[in-house]
């Protein structure tokens, strides 16, 4: 049976370490991997707009010697999923044409169904529930900043509970750091994901919890992380969300309340003046563009492992 990355629940701590160790090798010596996926074709099904995800996957796939096929779902030239073809049928067909599917869509269930009914690896490139590829790049960037041993480090996500929050909460127990979600009471992360992350953290000896006061939350933090306040599909709620989150902007004062070596991270795109000030986003503590670059390296490592071009151990 193929392996998938539907969320970080699909990997354990040792497997996460293997992905990131390989990602570091891929980043350091990309020439060693240029033909590792020669002759492979990888479908990229996108139902949402994208900058970093599309470019990092397309370029990374090309650098590994494979063919990337960008397949939008909307408009007159999109996949038949836009006209009602089921995930079951799409999975069956794709399994006969390509070697893996990368999918960026709305419903997590669509990813789950592709994985259930197909015979090839399925990679979640973002859903409304999870963003595991972003979390891989985030942990890779943290390891570059602080070393591979992240025990005792604390990441504070400031903003509404969302797909990035969920993936970071799952990443913490697998990589050894604590995760705090600093969010308004009215915008928490998913209760189901939070309970799973807490259970994983208890086993791993890490912590996951919610704190509504951002200044209290960031005390001792090694990473302050935020995301856009208005996710794709929430445009009609934009003004209401901004009002609820007005006290959650990451500014210089909030950064100063964290640990002296604290860095700022953001999955991008950023909206300066909303979730983060320009002085933090463009300041010396910001490592957002290292983080963005690492999307490609982490995803290349993931593809190599899921397509069995490199061993898991």
N, C-alpha and C positions, 0 to 999 in steps of 0.2 A: 504493500500500500504506500502511496506517496505521502510525504510529509508536507505540512502546510504551515503558513503563518497567518492564522485568522486573527489572533491576538497574542499577547505575550504569555497567555496561558498555555500556548503550544510549546513553550521552551522552559526548561528548568535552569537553575543557576549555572551548572556546568556547561550547558548548551549555549547560554547567553555569553559566557566567557569565551567559548570557542568561536562564536560568531565575531566577537569584538577583537579577539586575538588575530583571527584571520583578516579582519578589516584593517587592522594596523599593518599587517604584511602587505595587503593589497595597496594600501596608501603609500607605503614606503617603496615598494618595488612593483609598480603596475605592469612592467614589461614581462614579469614572470607569468602573468595570467592572461596574456593577450589572445591565446587560442584555446583556452580551457573550455569554452562553450561553442567552439566552431561547429557549424552545421545545425545549431539549435535555433528555434524560432520561439519568441515569447510574445504573447498577446497582451496588450495593455488596454483594458476596458475602462474608459473614463466617462462617468456621468456628471462629474463636477469640474469646474475650472481648476487649472493647476499651473504653477510655475516650477517650483523646486522638484515636486514629485515627478512630473513628466520629464523634465530635462535631465534630472539625475538618473532616472531609470533608463531613458533612451541612450544617453551618453555611456552610462556604465555597461549596458548590454552590448553596445557596439565595441567598447574597449575589451570585452571578454570574447569577442569574435562571433557573437550571435546576432540574430536579426530581431529588431524590435518592431512590432506592428501596433501603431496607435489606432485604437478603435473607439471613437466616440459613440455614445448611445443616442444622441439627439439629432434633430434635423433630418433632412432628406437623404443624407449620406451615412447615417449612423447604423449601428447594429439593429438586427430585427427585435432585440429586446425592447427597443423603443416602440414597437408595434405589438408587443404582447407575447413574444416568445419567452417561454419559461426558463428559469435558471437550470432546471433539469435538462432541457433540450440543448441549451447553450453549452452546458458542461459536457454533454455527450459529444457534441460536434467538435468543440475545441480540443477534446482529448484525442481526436483523430487527426488533427492538423498541427498542433503546436506542442511544445514541451513544458510550458508553464503559462499561467495566467496571473497577471498583476491587475488588480481591480480597485478603482477609486469610485465609491458610490455612496448612496445615502444609507440604506438599510443594512445592518450587520447580517440579517437573515439571508441576504443575497449571497454574501461571501460564504456563509455556512452551507447553503444549498449547493453552490458550485463545488465546494470541497466534498460534500456528501456524495454527489452524483458523478463527479469527474474522476479521471484516472491519472491526473497530473497535479503537480504542486500548485496551490492557490495562495497568492500573497495579497494580504490586505494592505492597500496603499492609502487607505483612509475610509472610514465610515463615520456615521454620526456617533457611534459608540466607542470606537478604538482608532488609534493611529500608531500601530506598533513599529513601523519603519522609522517614524520620527523619534520614538523612544530609544531605538537602537542607536541612532546618531547622537542623541542626547547623552546617553551613558558613555559612548565612545569619547565624546567631547569632555565629559567630566573626568574620565580616566586620563586623558591627555593633560588636563589641568592639574589634577590632584594625585595622580598615580592610580595603579590598578586596584589598590585596596581602598575602598570607599567607606569602610566601616567608621562610624562616628560622624560621618558627613550628613548634613541635612539639606534637603531641597525643599523650598517653599514655593508652591504654585499659587500665585496671587491672581484671583479672578474667578469667573464662573466655572463650576464643575462641567467638564466637557470631555470630548474624546481624547484630547492630549492629557488632561488630568488623569483619566482612567488608566491610560497606558503608563504614565509615570508612576502611579500608585502600584501597579503590578511590577514595574521595573525595579522599584526600590528593594523589595525583598530578594530579588534575583541578583542584584548587583551589590547589596550590602549597605544601602543608605536609607535614612529615614525620609519620609515624604509627608509634608503638611499641606493641606489645601486651605488656603486663606480665602474664604468666599462669604458672600452674604448668606444669611439663613435661607433666603428665598431662591438661591441658585446653587444648591449642593450638587456634588457628583451623584451618580447612580448609586442607590442603596445596595443593589445587588453586587456591583463591582467593588464598592467600598468594603462590604463584608468579606468578599473573597480576598481582597488585598490585605485586610486586617488578619485573616486566618493565615495567609502566606507569610505575613510579617512576623506573626507570633512564632511560627515554626523556624523562621530564619534568624530571629533575634533582632529584628528591626521594628520600626514604628511607622504606622500610618494613622493620621488623625486629622480632624477638621478643627480649624480655629477661625473665628469670625473677625477677630481684631488683627489686621495685617501687621501692625507694629509689634504686637506680642508674638505673632507667628514667626517673624523673621529673626528674632533674637538667636544668635549663634548660627545662623544659616550660612552654608557655603555657596548655595545657589539660590538666587531669586529668579523665578521663571514666570512669564506671563504669556498670554495669547490674546488675540483680538477679542473684543467683547461681543461682537456680533458675528456669529458663525454663518456659513453658507446655509441659506434657507430660513434665516431668522430676520431678514431685512425688514419685514413688517413690524417687528418688535424692537427695532433699533433704538428709538428714543427712550422707551421704557427700560431697556437693558442698561443704557448709558446712565440713566438716572439712578438705578439701583447700584451701579458700580462706581459712582463718582468718587467714593472714598478709597478706591482700590488701585489708583494709578501708582505705578512704580516710579518714584522720583528719587532725587538725591538724598532726601531726608530718610526715605525708607531704606535705601542702600546703606546709609550710614548706621542704621540700627542693627545691621547684620554683622557677621564676623568680619574681621579686617581683610581677609583674603576672599571675601564673597565676590562672585561673578554674576553677571546678568545674562540670562538666556531667554530666547523667544523663538518659537517655531516659524514665525513669519507667515504672511505679510504683517508688518507692524503699522500701527496708526499712531504716529507721534502726536502727543497732546491728548490722547485718550488713555489707553492702557499703560503707556510708558511715555516719559518725557524725552525730548530730543537729547537732553544732556546725558541721560542714562543710556539710551539706545546707541548714541554715537560716542560715548565716553570710553575711558580706558579700561573699565571693568566689563565692558560688553564683549562677549565672544560669540555673538549671534552668527557671524559669517563663517567662522570655523565650524560651528554647529551645522550650518546649511551645507557647507562642503562635505561634511562627514556623512550626509545622507547618501551620497553616491558610493562612498567606500563601504559603508555598512551594508548597503543593498547589494553591492557586488559580492561581498562575502556571503550574504544570505543566499543569493542565487547559486553560487558555487556549491554550497552545502546542500541545498534542496534538490539540485540537479545532479548531485553525487559526483561532481567534478573534483571535490575535495572531501576528505573523510571528516566525520564529526568528532573523531577522537584519534 
